Amino acid sequence: MQTDTAKLTIRLPREDLDFAKAFAKAHGVSVTEVIDRYLRSLRRQEEKPGPEVQRITGLIPGDVDGMEAYRRHLHEKHSA
């Protein structure tokens, strides 16, 4: 499915443009694709979490270090 596109000309410092081109080449994509993916990731960050995430949000109290509790769980599970 093809989306409607428009052309945009932007001005960047040469150093940033060179970085964008090198990054795109190293990852086998175009500079346009790098920018498109970045903008899509920004858009996803602004979206509200889904109902599953909202349902479990707040189950772990704020004063609990979740990563440390998980490490302890794994240690206990695999030490026995």
C-alpha positions in Angstrom: 0.0 0.0 0.0 1.5 3.3 -1.1 1.0 6.3 1.1 0.7 9.9 0.0 4.1 11.6 0.2 5.5 15.1 -0.2 8.9 16.4 -0.8 10.7 18.4 1.9 14.0 20.3 1.7 15.8 20.8 5.0 19.0 22.5 5.9 21.4 20.7 8.3 24.9 21.3 9.5 27.3 19.4 7.2 28.4 17.2 10.1 24.8 16.1 10.8 24.1 15.5 7.1 27.3 13.4 6.8 26.4 11.4 9.9 22.9 10.8 8.6 24.2 9.5 5.2 26.8 7.3 6.9 24.3 5.9 9.3 21.8 5.2 6.6 24.4 3.5 4.4 25.7 1.4 7.3 22.1 0.2 8.0 21.2 -0.4 4.3 18.5 2.2 4.2 18.0 5.7 2.8 18.2 8.9 4.8 14.5 9.4 4.1 13.9 6.0 5.7 16.0 6.9 8.8 14.0 10.1 9.3 10.7 8.3 8.7 11.5 5.6 11.2 12.6 8.2 13.8 9.4 10.2 13.3 7.3 7.1 13.7 9.1 6.2 16.9 8.3 9.7 18.2 4.7 9.3 17.3 4.5 6.0 19.2 6.0 7.6 22.3 3.1 10.1 22.3 0.5 7.3 22.1 -1.2 6.2 25.3 -0.4 2.7 26.5 -2.8 -0.1 25.5 -5.4 -1.5 27.8 -3.2 -4.4 28.9 -0.4 -2.0 30.1 -3.0 0.2 31.8 -4.4 -2.8 33.6 -1.1 -3.8 35.2 0.2 -0.3 35.8 0.6 0.3 39.5 0.8 -3.3 40.6 4.4 -2.8 41.8 4.6 -0.2 44.6 6.7 2.9 43.7 9.2 2.2 46.5 10.1 -1.3 45.1 13.1 -1.7 42.8 11.5 -4.0 40.3 14.8 -5.0 38.6 16.4 -5.9 41.9 13.3 -7.9 42.9 13.5 -9.7 39.6 17.2 -10.5 40.0 16.5 -11.9 43.5 13.7 -14.0 42.1 16.0 -15.4 39.4 18.8 -16.0 41.9 16.5 -17.9 44.2 14.9 -19.8 41.4 18.2 -21.0 39.9 20.2 -21.4 43.1 18.1 -24.2 44.5 
